[in-house]
Amino acid sequence: MTESEKSDIIEKAWQDDVSFDAIEATMGLSESEVIALMRRELKTSSFKMWRKRVTGRKTKHLKRG
């Protein structure tokens, strides 16, 4: 995966209106793979802030909405 692709995935993951299902459809990464990428690429504090924002958020999980 190129740095550009990683950057694109991280950007989509931070956006509130882009679901994990949409990321999987466009980029081919499951929710758990996105979480692993975010954990690997972000600083620890940024990752924790992101996880707090997306955990349980209906817009990030189409099946829940």
Backbone atoms as SQL, in Angstrom:
CREATE TABLE atoms (id INTEGER PRIMARY KEY, chain TEXT, resi INTEGER, resn TEXT, atom TEXT, x REAL, y REAL, z REAL);
INSERT INTO atoms VALUES
  (1, 'A', 1, 'MET', 'N', 0.840, -1.174, 0.000),
  (2, 'A', 1, 'MET', 'CA', 0.000, 0.000, 0.000),
  (3, 'A', 1, 'MET', 'C', 0.893, 1.247, 0.000),
  (4, 'A', 2, 'THR', 'N', 0.574, 2.162, -0.877),
  (5, 'A', 2, 'THR', 'CA', 1.381, 3.378, -0.981),
  (6, 'A', 2, 'THR', 'C', 1.022, 4.360, 0.134),
  (7, 'A', 3, 'GLU', 'N', 1.894, 5.328, 0.344),
  (8, 'A', 3, 'GLU', 'CA', 1.635, 6.363, 1.348),
  (9, 'A', 3, 'GLU', 'C', 0.388, 7.162, 0.978),
  (10, 'A', 4, 'SER', 'N', 0.179, 7.369, -0.308),
  (11, 'A', 4, 'SER', 'CA', -0.997, 8.099, -0.773),
  (12, 'A', 4, 'SER', 'C', -2.284, 7.349, -0.422),
  (13, 'A', 5, 'GLU', 'N', -2.280, 6.031, -0.616),
  (14, 'A', 5, 'GLU', 'CA', -3.447, 5.206, -0.275),
  (15, 'A', 5, 'GLU', 'C', -3.699, 5.220, 1.237),
  (16, 'A', 6, 'LYS', 'N', -2.621, 5.110, 2.015),
  (17, 'A', 6, 'LYS', 'CA', -2.758, 5.164, 3.477),
  (18, 'A', 6, 'LYS', 'C', -3.360, 6.494, 3.894),
  (19, 'A', 7, 'SER', 'N', -2.857, 7.568, 3.316),
  (20, 'A', 7, 'SER', 'CA', -3.346, 8.904, 3.633),
  (21, 'A', 7, 'SER', 'C', -4.826, 9.043, 3.289),
  (22, 'A', 8, 'ASP', 'N', -5.225, 8.499, 2.150),
  (23, 'A', 8, 'ASP', 'CA', -6.623, 8.549, 1.714),
  (24, 'A', 8, 'ASP', 'C', -7.526, 7.784, 2.685),
  (25, 'A', 9, 'ILE', 'N', -7.094, 6.620, 3.113),
  (26, 'A', 9, 'ILE', 'CA', -7.876, 5.812, 4.055),
  (27, 'A', 9, 'ILE', 'C', -8.003, 6.534, 5.392),
  (28, 'A', 10, 'ILE', 'N', -6.904, 7.091, 5.886),
  (29, 'A', 10, 'ILE', 'CA', -6.929, 7.821, 7.155),
  (30, 'A', 10, 'ILE', 'C', -7.871, 9.015, 7.059),
  (31, 'A', 11, 'GLU', 'N', -7.817, 9.727, 5.945),
  (32, 'A', 11, 'GLU', 'CA', -8.706, 10.872, 5.753),
  (33, 'A', 11, 'GLU', 'C', -10.174, 10.440, 5.773),
  (34, 'A', 12, 'LYS', 'N', -10.481, 9.360, 5.071),
  (35, 'A', 12, 'LYS', 'CA', -11.861, 8.854, 5.040),
  (36, 'A', 12, 'LYS', 'C', -12.295, 8.382, 6.428),
  (37, 'A', 13, 'ALA', 'N', -11.400, 7.745, 7.156),
  (38, 'A', 13, 'ALA', 'CA', -11.734, 7.234, 8.490),
  (39, 'A', 13, 'ALA', 'C', -12.043, 8.375, 9.454),
  (40, 'A', 14, 'TRP', 'N', -11.395, 9.517, 9.293),
  (41, 'A', 14, 'TRP', 'CA', -11.647, 10.664, 10.175),
  (42, 'A', 14, 'TRP', 'C', -12.965, 11.357, 9.859),
  (43, 'A', 15, 'GLN', 'N', -13.438, 11.245, 8.618),
  (44, 'A', 15, 'GLN', 'CA', -14.673, 11.932, 8.227),
  (45, 'A', 15, 'GLN', 'C', -15.889, 11.250, 8.856),
  (46, 'A', 16, 'ASP', 'N', -16.767, 12.044, 9.424),
  (47, 'A', 16, 'ASP', 'CA', -17.952, 11.501, 10.090),
  (48, 'A', 16, 'ASP', 'C', -18.955, 10.898, 9.107),
  (49, 'A', 17, 'ASP', 'N', -19.006, 11.413, 7.894),
  (50, 'A', 17, 'ASP', 'CA', -20.023, 10.958, 6.952),
  (51, 'A', 17, 'ASP', 'C', -19.578, 9.781, 6.080),
  (52, 'A', 18, 'VAL', 'N', -18.380, 9.254, 6.295),
  (53, 'A', 18, 'VAL', 'CA', -17.893, 8.105, 5.525),
  (54, 'A', 18, 'VAL', 'C', -17.906, 6.878, 6.436),
  (55, 'A', 19, 'SER', 'N', -18.723, 5.892, 6.078),
  (56, 'A', 19, 'SER', 'CA', -18.851, 4.703, 6.914),
  (57, 'A', 19, 'SER', 'C', -17.708, 3.718, 6.641),
  (58, 'A', 20, 'PHE', 'N', -17.541, 2.783, 7.577),
  (59, 'A', 20, 'PHE', 'CA', -16.553, 1.727, 7.370),
  (60, 'A', 20, 'PHE', 'C', -16.930, 0.879, 6.155),
  (61, 'A', 21, 'ASP', 'N', -18.228, 0.717, 5.920),
  (62, 'A', 21, 'ASP', 'CA', -18.683, -0.039, 4.748),
  (63, 'A', 21, 'ASP', 'C', -18.266, 0.656, 3.452),
  (64, 'A', 22, 'ALA', 'N', -18.339, 1.985, 3.425),
  (65, 'A', 22, 'ALA', 'CA', -17.920, 2.742, 2.245),
  (66, 'A', 22, 'ALA', 'C', -16.413, 2.625, 2.034),
  (67, 'A', 23, 'ILE', 'N', -15.658, 2.650, 3.132),
  (68, 'A', 23, 'ILE', 'CA', -14.202, 2.488, 3.022),
  (69, 'A', 23, 'ILE', 'C', -13.878, 1.097, 2.473),
  (70, 'A', 24, 'GLU', 'N', -14.599, 0.095, 2.949),
  (71, 'A', 24, 'GLU', 'CA', -14.364, -1.261, 2.460),
  (72, 'A', 24, 'GLU', 'C', -14.707, -1.377, 0.977),
  (73, 'A', 25, 'ALA', 'N', -15.796, -0.748, 0.557),
  (74, 'A', 25, 'ALA', 'CA', -16.211, -0.811, -0.845),
  (75, 'A', 25, 'ALA', 'C', -15.217, -0.114, -1.772),
  (76, 'A', 26, 'THR', 'N', -14.669, 1.013, -1.323),
  (77, 'A', 26, 'THR', 'CA', -13.770, 1.769, -2.203),
  (78, 'A', 26, 'THR', 'C', -12.305, 1.371, -2.065),
  (79, 'A', 27, 'MET', 'N', -11.887, 1.037, -0.851),
  (80, 'A', 27, 'MET', 'CA', -10.470, 0.770, -0.607),
  (81, 'A', 27, 'MET', 'C', -10.156, -0.706, -0.355),
  (82, 'A', 28, 'GLY', 'N', -11.184, -1.505, -0.073),
  (83, 'A', 28, 'GLY', 'CA', -10.971, -2.938, 0.116),
  (84, 'A', 28, 'GLY', 'C', -10.502, -3.335, 1.508),
  (85, 'A', 29, 'LEU', 'N', -10.619, -2.435, 2.485),
  (86, 'A', 29, 'LEU', 'CA', -10.198, -2.749, 3.853),
  (87, 'A', 29, 'LEU', 'C', -11.412, -2.879, 4.762),
  (88, 'A', 30, 'SER', 'N', -11.460, -3.929, 5.551),
  (89, 'A', 30, 'SER', 'CA', -12.545, -4.113, 6.507),
  (90, 'A', 30, 'SER', 'C', -12.379, -3.143, 7.671),
  (91, 'A', 31, 'GLU', 'N', -13.397, -3.072, 8.519),
  (92, 'A', 31, 'GLU', 'CA', -13.338, -2.186, 9.680),
  (93, 'A', 31, 'GLU', 'C', -12.137, -2.517, 10.553),
  (94, 'A', 32, 'SER', 'N', -11.901, -3.791, 10.814),
  (95, 'A', 32, 'SER', 'CA', -10.767, -4.166, 11.664),
  (96, 'A', 32, 'SER', 'C', -9.429, -3.826, 11.017),
  (97, 'A', 33, 'GLU', 'N', -9.354, -3.907, 9.696),
  (98, 'A', 33, 'GLU', 'CA', -8.125, -3.529, 9.000),
  (99, 'A', 33, 'GLU', 'C', -7.903, -2.015, 9.048),
  (100, 'A', 34, 'VAL', 'N', -8.991, -1.243, 8.962),
  (101, 'A', 34, 'VAL', 'CA', -8.885, 0.214, 9.080),
  (102, 'A', 34, 'VAL', 'C', -8.408, 0.582, 10.477),
  (103, 'A', 35, 'ILE', 'N', -8.978, -0.066, 11.496),
  (104, 'A', 35, 'ILE', 'CA', -8.573, 0.196, 12.875),
  (105, 'A', 35, 'ILE', 'C', -7.091, -0.130, 13.064),
  (106, 'A', 36, 'ALA', 'N', -6.650, -1.254, 12.529),
  (107, 'A', 36, 'ALA', 'CA', -5.238, -1.639, 12.639),
  (108, 'A', 36, 'ALA', 'C', -4.335, -0.622, 11.939),
  (109, 'A', 37, 'LEU', 'N', -4.751, -0.153, 10.765),
  (110, 'A', 37, 'LEU', 'CA', -3.982, 0.866, 10.036),
  (111, 'A', 37, 'LEU', 'C', -3.899, 2.155, 10.844),
  (112, 'A', 38, 'MET', 'N', -5.025, 2.567, 11.390),
  (113, 'A', 38, 'MET', 'CA', -5.051, 3.797, 12.188),
  (114, 'A', 38, 'MET', 'C', -4.158, 3.650, 13.418),
  (115, 'A', 39, 'ARG', 'N', -4.208, 2.507, 14.071),
  (116, 'A', 39, 'ARG', 'CA', -3.370, 2.268, 15.252),
  (117, 'A', 39, 'ARG', 'C', -1.882, 2.344, 14.888),
  (118, 'A', 40, 'ARG', 'N', -1.535, 1.808, 13.726),
  (119, 'A', 40, 'ARG', 'CA', -0.142, 1.759, 13.278),
  (120, 'A', 40, 'ARG', 'C', 0.370, 3.128, 12.813),
  (121, 'A', 41, 'GLU', 'N', -0.490, 3.890, 12.145),
  (122, 'A', 41, 'GLU', 'CA', -0.041, 5.120, 11.488),
  (123, 'A', 41, 'GLU', 'C', -0.198, 6.383, 12.329),
  (124, 'A', 42, 'LEU', 'N', -1.128, 6.397, 13.269),
  (125, 'A', 42, 'LEU', 'CA', -1.362, 7.597, 14.076),
  (126, 'A', 42, 'LEU', 'C', -0.572, 7.550, 15.370),
  (127, 'A', 43, 'LYS', 'N', -0.354, 8.739, 15.939),
  (128, 'A', 43, 'LYS', 'CA', 0.220, 8.791, 17.283),
  (129, 'A', 43, 'LYS', 'C', -0.810, 8.170, 18.232),
  (130, 'A', 44, 'THR', 'N', -0.342, 7.649, 19.345),
  (131, 'A', 44, 'THR', 'CA', -1.219, 6.980, 20.297),
  (132, 'A', 44, 'THR', 'C', -2.374, 7.879, 20.731),
  (133, 'A', 45, 'SER', 'N', -2.085, 9.117, 21.048),
  (134, 'A', 45, 'SER', 'CA', -3.141, 10.026, 21.504),
  (135, 'A', 45, 'SER', 'C', -4.158, 10.307, 20.393),
  (136, 'A', 46, 'SER', 'N', -3.697, 10.429, 19.164),
  (137, 'A', 46, 'SER', 'CA', -4.601, 10.658, 18.032),
  (138, 'A', 46, 'SER', 'C', -5.471, 9.432, 17.784),
  (139, 'A', 47, 'PHE', 'N', -4.882, 8.258, 17.890),
  (140, 'A', 47, 'PHE', 'CA', -5.650, 7.031, 17.702),
  (141, 'A', 47, 'PHE', 'C', -6.741, 6.918, 18.765),
  (142, 'A', 48, 'LYS', 'N', -6.404, 7.176, 20.017),
  (143, 'A', 48, 'LYS', 'CA', -7.389, 7.088, 21.106),
  (144, 'A', 48, 'LYS', 'C', -8.522, 8.091, 20.898),
  (145, 'A', 49, 'MET', 'N', -8.189, 9.302, 20.463),
  (146, 'A', 49, 'MET', 'CA', -9.204, 10.313, 20.193),
  (147, 'A', 49, 'MET', 'C', -10.116, 9.854, 19.065),
  (148, 'A', 50, 'TRP', 'N', -9.543, 9.297, 18.000),
  (149, 'A', 50, 'TRP', 'CA', -10.324, 8.817, 16.860),
  (150, 'A', 50, 'TRP', 'C', -11.243, 7.679, 17.280),
  (151, 'A', 51, 'ARG', 'N', -10.713, 6.715, 18.040),
  (152, 'A', 51, 'ARG', 'CA', -11.529, 5.574, 18.488),
  (153, 'A', 51, 'ARG', 'C', -12.697, 6.046, 19.343),
  (154, 'A', 52, 'LYS', 'N', -12.449, 7.014, 20.192),
  (155, 'A', 52, 'LYS', 'CA', -13.512, 7.546, 21.037),
  (156, 'A', 52, 'LYS', 'C', -14.611, 8.177, 20.183),
  (157, 'A', 53, 'ARG', 'N', -14.218, 8.860, 19.118),
  (158, 'A', 53, 'ARG', 'CA', -15.184, 9.511, 18.220),
  (159, 'A', 53, 'ARG', 'C', -16.021, 8.515, 17.440),
  (160, 'A', 54, 'VAL', 'N', -15.409, 7.437, 16.939),
  (161, 'A', 54, 'VAL', 'CA', -16.135, 6.542, 16.035),
  (162, 'A', 54, 'VAL', 'C', -16.831, 5.376, 16.732),
  (163, 'A', 55, 'THR', 'N', -16.458, 5.083, 17.962),
  (164, 'A', 55, 'THR', 'CA', -17.066, 3.954, 18.652),
  (165, 'A', 55, 'THR', 'C', -18.552, 4.220, 18.882),
  (166, 'A', 56, 'GLY', 'N', -19.375, 3.355, 18.325),
  (167, 'A', 56, 'GLY', 'CA', -20.820, 3.468, 18.489),
  (168, 'A', 56, 'GLY', 'C', -21.493, 4.512, 17.610),
  (169, 'A', 57, 'ARG', 'N', -20.743, 5.218, 16.789),
  (170, 'A', 57, 'ARG', 'CA', -21.304, 6.263, 15.929),
  (171, 'A', 57, 'ARG', 'C', -22.079, 5.613, 14.778),
  (172, 'A', 58, 'LYS', 'N', -23.347, 5.933, 14.657),
  (173, 'A', 58, 'LYS', 'CA', -24.199, 5.313, 13.633),
  (174, 'A', 58, 'LYS', 'C', -23.724, 5.606, 12.217),
  (175, 'A', 59, 'THR', 'N', -23.183, 6.783, 11.985),
  (176, 'A', 59, 'THR', 'CA', -22.764, 7.134, 10.630),
  (177, 'A', 59, 'THR', 'C', -21.544, 6.328, 10.176),
  (178, 'A', 60, 'LYS', 'N', -20.798, 5.762, 11.098),
  (179, 'A', 60, 'LYS', 'CA', -19.643, 4.954, 10.728),
  (180, 'A', 60, 'LYS', 'C', -20.028, 3.498, 10.505),
  (181, 'A', 61, 'HIS', 'N', -21.245, 3.130, 10.894),
  (182, 'A', 61, 'HIS', 'CA', -21.709, 1.749, 10.784),
  (183, 'A', 61, 'HIS', 'C', -23.078, 1.740, 10.099),
  (184, 'A', 62, 'LEU', 'N', -23.106, 1.507, 8.805),
  (185, 'A', 62, 'LEU', 'CA', -24.361, 1.547, 8.060),
  (186, 'A', 62, 'LEU', 'C', -25.378, 0.528, 8.575),
  (187, 'A', 63, 'LYS', 'N', -24.897, -0.619, 9.025),
  (188, 'A', 63, 'LYS', 'CA', -25.803, -1.662, 9.486),
  (189, 'A', 63, 'LYS', 'C', -26.544, -1.248, 10.757),
  (190, 'A', 64, 'ARG', 'N', -25.957, -0.348, 11.547),
  (191, 'A', 64, 'ARG', 'CA', -26.582, 0.121, 12.781),
  (192, 'A', 64, 'ARG', 'C', -27.551, 1.268, 12.534),
  (193, 'A', 65, 'GLY', 'N', -27.331, 2.000, 11.423),
  (194, 'A', 65, 'GLY', 'CA', -28.116, 3.196, 11.157),
  (195, 'A', 65, 'GLY', 'C', -29.417, 2.899, 10.616);
